Amino acid sequence: MRPSEVFAYYSRKDIKKRIIEFAKNREFITRYQGFNPDRAYYGKRPDVLEYETEYDAAVKNGATSFHASEERWINPMSIITGMKPDEMDELRLGWDFIMDIDAVDRKCFEYCTIYAEIIIDFLKSRGVNSYSIKFSGNKGWHIGIPFEAFPKYIDNKKIEHLFPIAVRILAEFIINHTKEELIKRISGYEEGKYERILEKTGKKDANELKDKEGNFEPSTFMEIDTILISPRHLFRAPYSLNEKSWLVSVPIKEEDFYKFMSLESAEKYASPENVSSEFGFLEIKPETAEAETLVQEAFYWYYKEREETLKNVKNKSKSSNITSRMFQKPEKAVTKDIFPPCIRKILEGNLEDGKKRALFVLINFFSSAGWEWHQIEAEIKEWNSRNPVDLGNNYISSQIEFAKKGKYKTPNCSNANYYKDTGVCNPDGICRKIKNPLSYMSYKMRMKKNERARREQKG
């Protein structure tokens, strides 16, 4: 897309109006590309977009896309990087729930459309009717529920103070309760023929579409970024262009899903010259907390799942004789020569796609490998600089801060989303014997320990 065409699109009065209206009470960041991906950069944070003059200046300076916070703020410009959670709570007016569905390969975009329809049906079954639907502009969908639809309190806590944990719980609950229907619908859509799914997902073998129990697993070719969000998370604003496709992230009516069933039709209806600004995103403000049932069910399910998980872990520890062989966090930071091939590959940088997934892997791997948090942050920021387009140091810092509070595990090797699909899986002889990058590290540490003992014996 030529610079003049981007300028002409953003100069449309209706598009300008929609984008500025959506920016109210949000952190709003502009991406500038200069039509050279290697020179792309984001504007400073925090930032806002309130006036037409600010918008016009951004467009004139080469803006290619706009990104908004899911959180709504009293004054976004008061946000300071490194603020404590309670300080951010005082500034936060609320947050909108955004379900971000993305296909690993553009060929399987239609599966994302099927999933978006299933999620909408699920929300309606829980009494939620104020949802909004937006094409991401590339190969996925954003489904939103406005803050006004949620109850004011959850477990006697103000709901505006429960970001992002409440969003993650809602997302995990929806995924869990729609997975079976998604599998059924995709199987029916392809008449149960795995070869069609393999072709569209870019997989070579049917086993790549299955989990470790051998069951068909949609997450091998579809991502839900919502479960990875952190404070100050941004998403592409409605009516913004997407630099990967130069299509518009356009809100649609539910009955227009059929227009986006294939990527070809999506390219037609979401092209800048064809887009109408008729519909807004998160515009419908319900008069009642219609998502209360959804929230109550999600939190009940979440706490029940945690109880079951803890119970299973305890039972397994009592009955199993392999407890001593389970991974234990080392006392000292493990050196890089012990790292598995996938981690070393990620650290090389040069990642075009999957940087957020790679970041999730690195943070959890390093924290389990005995590294101190300041070491982790320094190493990851150095890695970030080696990628063609970085994630932004503020984003990295916020992810690390969130990781300090939670206990997230390094994804297993069988989770193709994090390894194979991002091109970092390059197994060696040890990889065939382990199921997780941390297990690789433990195996190699035992090898070195045994080798050292043999040398001492020969002594």
Stockholm file with secondary structure:
# STOCKHOLM 1.0

chainA/1-459         MRPSEVFAYYSRKDIKKRIIEFAKNREFITRYQGFNPDRAYYGKRPDVLEYETEYDAAVKNGATSFHASEERWINPMSIITGMKPDEMDELRLGWDFIMDIDAVDRKCFEYCTIYAEIIIDFLKSRGVNSYSIKFSGNKGWHIGIPFEAFPKYIDNKKIEHLFPIAVRILAEFIINHTKEELIKRISGYEEGKYERILEKTGKKDANELKDKEGNFEPSTFMEIDTILISPRHLFRAPYSLNEKSWLVSVPIKEEDFYKFMSLESAEKYASPENVSSEFGFLEIKPETAEAETLVQEAFYWYYKEREETLKNVKNKSKSSNITSRMFQKPEKAVTKDIFPPCIRKILEGNLEDGKKRALFVLINFFSSAGWEWHQIEAEIKEWNSRNPVDLGNNYISSQIEFAKKGKYKTPNCSNANYYKDTGVCNPDGICRKIKNPLSYMSYKMRMKKNERARREQKG
#=GR chainA/1-459 SS CCHHHHHHHHTCHHHHHHHHHHTTTSCEEEEECTTCGGGCEECCSSCCCCSHHHHHHHHHTTEEEEEEESEEESCGGGCCTTCCHHHHHHHEEEECEEEEEEESSGGGHHHHHHHHHHHHHHHHHTTCCCCEEEECSSSEEEEEECGGGSCSEETTEEGGGCTTHHHHHHHHHHHHHHHHHHHHHHHHHTTTCHHHHHHHHTCSSGGGGBCTTSCBCGGGTEEEGGGGCCTTCEEECTTCEETTTTEECCEECGGGGGGGSSHHHHHHHTSTTTCCCCCCSSCCCCSSCTTHHHHHHHHHHHHHHHHHHHHHHHHHHHHCSCGGGSCCCCSSCCCGGGSCHHHHHHHTCCCSSCHHHHHHHHHHHHHHTTCCHHHHHHHHHHHHHTSSSCCCHHHHHHHHHHHHHSCCCCCCTTCTTTTGGGTCCCCCTTGGGCSSHHHHHHHHHHHHHHHHHHHHHHC
#=GC SS_cons         CCHHHHHHHHTCHHHHHHHHHHTTTSCEEEEECTTCGGGCEECCSSCCCCSHHHHHHHHHTTEEEEEEESEEESCGGGCCTTCCHHHHHHHEEEECEEEEEEESSGGGHHHHHHHHHHHHHHHHHTTCCCCEEEECSSSEEEEEECGGGSCSEETTEEGGGCTTHHHHHHHHHHHHHHHHHHHHHHHHHTTTCHHHHHHHHTCSSGGGGBCTTSCBCGGGTEEEGGGGCCTTCEEECTTCEETTTTEECCEECGGGGGGGSSHHHHHHHTSTTTCCCCCCSSCCCCSSCTTHHHHHHHHHHHHHHHHHHHHHHHHHHHHCSCGGGSCCCCSSCCCGGGSCHHHHHHHTCCCSSCHHHHHHHHHHHHHHTTCCHHHHHHHHHHHHHTSSSCCCHHHHHHHHHHHHHSCCCCCCTTCTTTTGGGTCCCCCTTGGGCSSHHHHHHHHHHHHHHHHHHHHHHC
//
